[in-house]
Amino acid sequence: MAHRLGRVVPIVLLLASLILAIPVATAAPPSGAEASATTAASWLRGQIQPDGGFAGFGGASDSGATADAIIALAAAGIHPATVISSNNVDPLTWLGTAAPAMTDPGVLAKVALAFTVAGQPVPDGLLKKIGQSADAKTGWYGPSFYGHLLAVIALSAAGDDVPAAAVAAIPAAQAKDGSWGFTGDPAGAGDSNTTALAIQTLEHMKASPDSVASGLAYLATLRDPNGAVGYDANSLAGGGDANSTALAIQAVIAAGQNPASWQGVDLITALQSFQNSSGAFQFQPAMPGDSLMATVQAIPALLGELTPTRPLVAATAKEAATAAAPLPGCELFVETSHNLCEPFGAFWRAHGGLAAFGYPISEMHEQDGLLVQYFERARFEWHADLAGTEWEILLGLLGAETLTADGATTAAAQPAADCAFVENTNHNICGDMRSFWESHGGIPILGYPLTEATETCGTEGCVTTQVFERARVVQRGGEFDLDLLGSGALDRALAR
């Protein structure tokens, strides 16, 4: 007798009950620094405010804090658009809404960097505002030297030309002891935070190596007995702090040196000592509470990322299909030279990994308004309208797309004995194929059947094939496999 799968079975319930039972590929365990960053990022994503922003010192969502959080999440391999608040708002949306009212060049630069690292277009007019803030006398963007440094990096990262005067203003502001201060006055007191950012900026612009060397020598004077870096000479008596240590790590890396063995000190271990049991970082033992500001600074540093952090998302399918360099917080598969990042990494591992989906064959990118990534056997899609639910990640309908691309047409079938008849598509799932379908993901992973199972026989034996919405299943000698429909789908996307 035929068993009917009705039209009104909620896919929500099926998603909860149908789990793919294919062995999961295992990755090498993360390093201590990576594990610390992952734990910190998990804490950070839980700090999103209902409006989609992240809180500054005043408790309300703040543009600078939100931009810093986006940069940290991207550094950890988490696409910021997939971090959703209780009111279903992501931080990029919040920041984009707040951007038109911003005027401070330093804050504007942070916002530009946040959109750049997320692989998103910088909001209209934002870079122009930064450029218009240039002071012809000082060469600075805006009144703040620290903001000027951020502006130089942001404009360069966005591909805009940075005037020589803006770069020359950086070594001109360096004090005799090798430091830079927040005010940019070479006669004033320097600090580790501004010095570390100045070093990163000069290295990013490939300028003034002597100034960089002097800056590093200054940073070395601010280490406490545990190796942590303090804000300045006056504060060092109270010990180093997480923010200063993290920025120093980035400066050391920018200069091509190893922070784990920098002048006899392990800056990475020193930074990890500030991590609380929650995963967040404290500022220093005298202020032991969880600090969002310390946490967002620590995450990129632990992962070896500089300012600006590399874009997490490719801009186009062509760019996404190009062999990629390793991204922090992600797993790079050397077999295909592509990264597996969040949110797709957790889904890939939980639902069968390599055996089910194959290797990644593209980076994450936007296609038809969705965040997608291609694998040998599948296309993962992140659906913003389903964010926060079990089904926010769906598999593309590659079986249906392949039939269309091949110009194939299929006639409706009648219910067959001892089969499951799917009324939605008027096709049967029978015998061993039905057992495979039920035990390997059902609707969420394979989808409804679009054809009947067909058998073809040759000199090497018989092969049974059936096309489902999301896959084409092949049975050879009792063994099942999924065809590499993802590869064909990516080829079609590249040809568009």
Secondary structure in CASP SS format (residue, H / E / C, confidence):
PFRMAT SS
TARGET T0000
AUTHOR 0000-0000-0000
METHOD secondary structure of the structure
MODEL  1
M C 1.00
A C 1.00
H E 1.00
R E 1.00
L E 1.00
G C 1.00
R C 1.00
V C 1.00
V C 1.00
P C 1.00
I H 1.00
V H 1.00
L H 1.00
L H 1.00
L H 1.00
A H 1.00
S H 1.00
L C 1.00
I C 1.00
L C 1.00
A C 1.00
I C 1.00
P C 1.00
V C 1.00
A C 1.00
T C 1.00
A C 1.00
A C 1.00
P C 1.00
P C 1.00
S C 1.00
G H 1.00
A H 1.00
E H 1.00
A H 1.00
S H 1.00
A H 1.00
T H 1.00
T H 1.00
A H 1.00
A H 1.00
S H 1.00
W H 1.00
L H 1.00
R H 1.00
G C 1.00
Q C 1.00
I C 1.00
Q C 1.00
P C 1.00
D C 1.00
G C 1.00
G C 1.00
F C 1.00
A E 1.00
G C 1.00
F C 1.00
G C 1.00
G C 1.00
A C 1.00
S E 1.00
D C 1.00
S H 1.00
G H 1.00
A H 1.00
T H 1.00
A H 1.00
D H 1.00
A H 1.00
I H 1.00
I H 1.00
A H 1.00
L H 1.00
A H 1.00
A H 1.00
A C 1.00
G C 1.00
I E 1.00
H C 1.00
P H 1.00
A H 1.00
T H 1.00
V C 1.00
I C 1.00
S C 1.00
S C 1.00
N C 1.00
N C 1.00
V C 1.00
D C 1.00
P H 1.00
L H 1.00
T H 1.00
W H 1.00
L H 1.00
G H 1.00
T H 1.00
A H 1.00
A H 1.00
P H 1.00
A H 1.00
M C 1.00
T C 1.00
D C 1.00
P H 1.00
G H 1.00
V H 1.00
L H 1.00
A H 1.00
K H 1.00
V H 1.00
A H 1.00
L H 1.00
A H 1.00
F H 1.00
T H 1.00
V H 1.00
A C 1.00
G C 1.00
Q C 1.00
P C 1.00
V C 1.00
P C 1.00
D C 1.00
G C 1.00
L H 1.00
L H 1.00
K H 1.00
K H 1.00
I H 1.00
G H 1.00
Q H 1.00
S C 1.00
A E 1.00
D C 1.00
A C 1.00
K C 1.00
T C 1.00
G C 1.00
W C 1.00
Y E 1.00
G C 1.00
P C 1.00
S C 1.00
F H 1.00
Y H 1.00
G H 1.00
H H 1.00
L H 1.00
L H 1.00
A H 1.00
V H 1.00
I H 1.00
A H 1.00
L H 1.00
S H 1.00
A H 1.00
A C 1.00
G C 1.00
D C 1.00
D C 1.00
V C 1.00
P C 1.00
A H 1.00
A H 1.00
A H 1.00
V H 1.00
A H 1.00
A H 1.00
I H 1.00
P H 1.00
A H 1.00
A C 1.00
Q C 1.00
A C 1.00
K C 1.00
D C 1.00
G C 1.00
S C 1.00
W E 1.00
G C 1.00
F C 1.00
T C 1.00
G C 1.00
D C 1.00
P C 1.00
A C 1.00
G C 1.00
A C 1.00
G C 1.00
D E 1.00
S H 1.00
N H 1.00
T H 1.00
T H 1.00
A H 1.00
L H 1.00
A H 1.00
I H 1.00
Q H 1.00
T H 1.00
L H 1.00
E H 1.00
H H 1.00
M C 1.00
K C 1.00
A C 1.00
S C 1.00
P H 1.00
D H 1.00
S H 1.00
V H 1.00
A H 1.00
S H 1.00
G H 1.00
L H 1.00
A H 1.00
Y H 1.00
L H 1.00
A H 1.00
T C 1.00
L C 1.00
R E 1.00
D C 1.00
P C 1.00
N C 1.00
G C 1.00
A C 1.00
V E 1.00
G C 1.00
Y C 1.00
D C 1.00
A C 1.00
N C 1.00
S C 1.00
L H 1.00
A H 1.00
G H 1.00
G C 1.00
G C 1.00
D C 1.00
A H 1.00
N H 1.00
S H 1.00
T H 1.00
A H 1.00
L H 1.00
A H 1.00
I H 1.00
Q H 1.00
A H 1.00
V H 1.00
I H 1.00
A H 1.00
A C 1.00
G C 1.00
Q C 1.00
N C 1.00
P H 1.00
A H 1.00
S H 1.00
W E 1.00
Q C 1.00
G C 1.00
V E 1.00
D C 1.00
L H 1.00
I H 1.00
T H 1.00
A H 1.00
L H 1.00
Q H 1.00
S C 1.00
F C 1.00
Q E 1.00
N C 1.00
S C 1.00
S C 1.00
G C 1.00
A C 1.00
F E 1.00
Q C 1.00
F C 1.00
Q E 1.00
P C 1.00
A C 1.00
M E 1.00
P C 1.00
G C 1.00
D C 1.00
S E 1.00
L H 1.00
M H 1.00
A H 1.00
T H 1.00
V H 1.00
Q H 1.00
A H 1.00
I H 1.00
P H 1.00
A H 1.00
L H 1.00
L C 1.00
G C 1.00
E C 1.00
L C 1.00
T C 1.00
P C 1.00
T C 1.00
R C 1.00
P C 1.00
L C 1.00
V C 1.00
A E 1.00
A C 1.00
T C 1.00
A H 1.00
K H 1.00
E H 1.00
A H 1.00
A H 1.00
T C 1.00
A C 1.00
A C 1.00
A C 1.00
P C 1.00
L C 1.00
P C 1.00
G C 1.00
C C 1.00
E E 1.00
L E 1.00
F E 1.00
V C 1.00
E C 1.00
T C 1.00
S C 1.00
H E 1.00
N E 1.00
L E 1.00
C C 1.00
E E 1.00
P C 1.00
F H 1.00
G H 1.00
A H 1.00
F H 1.00
W H 1.00
R H 1.00
A H 1.00
H C 1.00
G C 1.00
G H 1.00
L H 1.00
A H 1.00
A H 1.00
F H 1.00
G C 1.00
Y C 1.00
P E 1.00
I C 1.00
S C 1.00
E C 1.00
M C 1.00
H E 1.00
E E 1.00
Q E 1.00
D C 1.00
G C 1.00
L E 1.00
L E 1.00
V E 1.00
Q E 1.00
Y E 1.00
F E 1.00
E C 1.00
R C 1.00
A C 1.00
R E 1.00
F E 1.00
E E 1.00
W E 1.00
H C 1.00
A H 1.00
D H 1.00
L H 1.00
A C 1.00
G C 1.00
T C 1.00
E C 1.00
W C 1.00
E C 1.00
I E 1.00
L E 1.00
L E 1.00
G C 1.00
L C 1.00
L H 1.00
G H 1.00
A H 1.00
E H 1.00
T H 1.00
L H 1.00
T H 1.00
A H 1.00
D H 1.00
G C 1.00
A C 1.00
T C 1.00
T C 1.00
A C 1.00
A C 1.00
A C 1.00
Q C 1.00
P C 1.00
A C 1.00
A C 1.00
D C 1.00
C E 1.00
A E 1.00
F E 1.00
V E 1.00
E C 1.00
N C 1.00
T C 1.00
N C 1.00
H E 1.00
N E 1.00
I E 1.00
C E 1.00
G H 1.00
D H 1.00
M H 1.00
R H 1.00
S H 1.00
F H 1.00
W H 1.00
E H 1.00
S H 1.00
H C 1.00
G C 1.00
G H 1.00
I H 1.00
P H 1.00
I H 1.00
L C 1.00
G C 1.00
Y C 1.00
P E 1.00
L C 1.00
T C 1.00
E C 1.00
A C 1.00
T E 1.00
E E 1.00
T E 1.00
C E 1.00
G E 1.00
T C 1.00
E C 1.00
G E 1.00
C E 1.00
V E 1.00
T E 1.00
T E 1.00
Q E 1.00
V E 1.00
F E 1.00
E C 1.00
R C 1.00
A C 1.00
R E 1.00
V E 1.00
V E 1.00
Q E 1.00
R E 1.00
G C 1.00
G C 1.00
E E 1.00
F E 1.00
D E 1.00
L E 1.00
D C 1.00
L C 1.00
L H 1.00
G H 1.00
S H 1.00
G H 1.00
A H 1.00
L H 1.00
D H 1.00
R H 1.00
A H 1.00
L H 1.00
A H 1.00
R C 1.00
END
